[in-house]
C-alpha cells in the first residue's frame, strides 16, 4: 500500500496537533499523519523520519536544504 503526499492548507488546530505530538515525543523532525473528521482533526501516527521524496515533490521545495539551513542556524554555524 502506502500513502501519497499532496500540498494542502492546514488549519491552526491541525498545526497545533502536529507540533504537540512532535514535542511530546521530543522529535525535531517528524512526519505527522492527520485525518480530518466532522468534529476535529484526528492524529493517526507520528514517524520520526520517513523521507523527503513525497514532501519535496508535493511542495516543489528543497526540504533537505531547508533542514540543513535550520540546523546550521540552530548550531550558530557560519560558513567560512
C-alpha positions as CSV (number, residue, x, y, z in Angstrom):
1,X,0.0,0.0,0.0
2,X,1.5,3.3,1.1
3,X,0.2,6.8,1.1
4,X,0.8,9.8,-1.1
5,X,1.6,13.4,-0.4
6,X,-0.1,16.5,-1.7
7,X,0.1,20.1,-0.7
8,X,-2.8,21.2,1.4
9,X,-3.5,24.3,3.6
10,X,-3.6,23.1,7.2
11,X,-5.8,24.7,9.9
12,X,-4.3,26.2,13.0
13,X,-5.8,23.3,15.0
14,X,-4.0,20.8,12.7
15,X,-0.8,22.7,13.1
16,X,-1.1,22.7,16.9
17,X,-1.8,19.0,17.0
18,X,1.2,18.2,14.8
19,X,3.5,20.3,16.9
20,X,2.2,19.0,20.2
21,X,2.7,15.3,19.0
22,X,6.2,16.1,17.9
23,X,7.1,17.8,21.2
24,X,5.6,15.0,23.3
25,X,7.9,12.6,21.5
26,X,10.8,15.0,21.7
27,X,11.3,14.9,17.9
28,X,12.7,17.8,15.9
29,X,11.8,16.3,12.5
30,X,8.6,14.3,12.2
31,X,6.0,13.2,9.7
32,X,2.6,13.6,11.3
33,X,-0.4,11.9,9.7
34,X,-3.7,13.6,10.5
35,X,-7.1,13.0,9.0
36,X,-10.0,15.5,9.1
37,X,-13.3,14.5,10.7
38,X,-16.6,16.3,11.3
39,X,-15.6,17.0,14.9
40,X,-11.8,17.7,14.9
41,X,-8.5,16.6,13.3
42,X,-7.5,13.1,14.3
43,X,-3.9,12.0,14.8
44,X,-3.1,8.8,13.0
45,X,0.6,8.4,13.6
46,X,3.9,10.2,14.1
47,X,7.0,9.0,12.4
48,X,10.5,10.1,13.5
49,X,11.6,10.4,9.8
50,X,10.1,8.8,6.8
51,X,11.9,10.5,3.9
52,X,11.7,13.6,1.8
53,X,10.6,12.4,-1.6
54,X,6.9,12.8,-1.1
55,X,7.0,16.2,0.6
56,X,9.6,17.6,-1.9
57,X,7.5,16.5,-4.9
58,X,4.3,17.8,-3.3
59,X,5.7,21.2,-2.4
60,X,8.4,21.7,-5.1
61,X,10.8,22.8,-2.3
62,X,14.3,21.5,-1.5
63,X,13.3,20.4,2.0
64,X,16.7,18.7,2.6
65,X,18.5,22.0,2.1
66,X,16.0,23.9,4.3
67,X,16.7,21.4,7.0
68,X,20.4,21.9,6.7
69,X,20.0,25.7,6.9
70,X,17.8,25.3,10.0
71,X,20.3,23.0,11.7
72,X,23.2,25.4,10.9
73,X,21.2,28.3,12.3
74,X,20.4,26.4,15.5
75,X,24.1,25.5,15.9
76,X,25.1,29.0,15.0
77,X,27.3,27.6,12.3
78,X,28.8,30.1,9.9
79,X,30.4,29.1,6.6
80,X,33.9,30.3,6.2
